[in-house]
Amino acid sequence: MGKLQEFDITFTNNKVVYGPGESISGNVKIRTGHSLQYKAIKVYCQGSCGISNKMNEASWALKEQYFNSTLSIADKGTLVAGEHSFPFQFLLP
């Protein structure tokens, strides 16, 4: 088996829609079979809203991005063999 055996992201509160002022949090779980060097471990979060409509042969769609952020949860290093958990949290504007 390879060095990376498991890579999983879990959310603290499994919601589909988040509103202004709420936080999105969770953990990145990594399990390795051997030591693994890395440059960085980052979580990228993007929030947007989209609507579309089709009426009487006319259609339109609109998408607007509200949030775009990257969080570095671990800097350059080495993960020893085993299970590792890295918490993250984004606060929505």
N, C-alpha and C positions, 0 to 999 in steps of 0.2 A: 504494500500500500504506500501511497505517496506521503510527503511530509504533512500536507494539510488534510486532515481527516474530516473536519466539520467546520462549517462557517454558517452561523445562524444569527439573525437579528430578531429580537423579540421586543414588543412594545409593552410598557407598563399598563396603558389603558388602550385597549384595542378599539379605537373609534375610527370611523370612516371620515367624519367631518370634524374639523377643529375650528374654533373661532378666535377672534382677536384677544390677546392677553393670556390664552391658554398655553400650557407647555406640552411638548411632545417628548417623552422620555422612554428609555429602554436600555437594553444591553446588547452588546455584540459579543457573541460566544465563539471562541476559536479553540479547536482541539487539534493538536499536532502529534504526529507519530515520532518525529525527530526534531531537533533544534531547527528553528526557522528564523533567519535574519530578515528584517524588514526596514524600509526607509521611513514609513509612517503608516499609521492606521487612521483613516478618516471616515467620517460619516457625512454624507451629503443629503440635505433636505431641501425639497422644492415644493412650494405650495402654489396652486393656481385654481382658477375657477373657469368653467367653460359652460356655455349654453348653445343649443342649436334648435332650429325650428324649421319645419317645412309645411307650407300652407299654400294651396292653390298654385302648384308648380313653382313657387318662389321658395327658396331656401336660404338660410343664412346661419352662420356660426361665429361665435365670438369666444376668445380665450384670453384671459388676463392673468399675468403672473403677479402674485402678491408677496412671495417670500422665496429667498434663495440664499442658503447659508451652508458653509462647510465647517465642520468641527474636527480638529485633530485630537483624537482620544489617546494616542500613543506616539511618541517620537521615536526616532531611529533606535533600534536595539535588536535583541534576540529573544525569541520565545523559546523557552525550554520545552521539551516534550511534555505533553499533558494538556489540561483544560485551562483556559484563560477567559475572563469576563471583563469587559470594558463598558462602564455605564456612560450614557450620553443624555443630554437634555437640550432642547431648543425651546426658547421662549418666543412665541409668535408676537409680532408687533401689534 
